[in-house]
Amino acid sequence: MSIGIKFIPLLIAGVAAMAWGLPAAHRLKKPFDLCAALVVLCGVIAFAMGVLLLFIPGFFR
C-alpha cells in the first residue's frame, strides 16, 4: 500500500478543485462560471484518477 501513497496529493487537488468550483460556478458572472464548471470537471477527473491509482497502482499500465 505504500506505493500508492504518492497519489494522495492528486486526491487533495481534486477535492480542492471541486470545493472551489461548485460554489464559484453559481456565484460568478456569465463567462467565468463556465471556467469554474470546467475546474469542477477537472477536479472530478483528478479525484477519480487518484482513487484508482491509490488502490490499484498499475491501473493504467
C-alpha positions in Angstrom: 0.0 0.0 0.0 3.0 2.4 0.4 3.3 2.5 -3.4 0.0 4.3 -3.8 0.7 7.0 -1.1 2.3 9.3 -3.7 -1.2 9.8 -5.3 -2.8 11.4 -2.2 -1.9 14.9 -3.5 -4.0 14.1 -6.6 -6.9 13.3 -4.3 -6.4 16.5 -2.4 -6.2 18.6 -5.5 -9.3 17.1 -6.9 -11.3 17.7 -3.7 -10.0 21.3 -3.6 -10.9 22.0 -7.2 -14.4 20.6 -6.6 -14.8 22.6 -3.3 -13.8 25.8 -5.0 -15.5 25.3 -8.3 -19.0 24.3 -7.2 -19.9 27.5 -5.4 -17.9 29.6 -7.9 -19.9 28.2 -10.8 -23.1 29.6 -9.2 -21.5 32.9 -7.9 -19.5 34.1 -10.9 -20.8 36.1 -13.9 -21.5 34.5 -17.3 -18.2 33.8 -19.0 -16.4 32.9 -15.7 -18.9 30.4 -14.5 -18.0 28.2 -17.4 -14.4 28.2 -16.3 -15.4 27.3 -12.8 -17.5 24.4 -14.1 -14.5 23.1 -16.1 -12.4 23.3 -12.9 -15.1 21.1 -11.2 -14.9 18.6 -14.1 -11.1 18.5 -13.9 -11.4 18.0 -10.1 -13.7 15.1 -10.5 -11.4 13.5 -13.1 -8.3 14.1 -10.8 -10.1 12.6 -7.8 -11.2 9.6 -9.8 -7.7 9.0 -11.1 -6.3 9.5 -7.6 -8.6 6.9 -6.2 -7.9 4.4 -9.0 -4.1 4.9 -8.7 -4.2 4.8 -4.9 -5.9 1.4 -4.6 -4.7 -0.1 -7.9 -1.2 1.4 -8.6 -0.8 -0.3 -12.0 -4.2 0.5 -13.3 -3.1 2.4 -16.4 -0.3 0.1 -17.4 
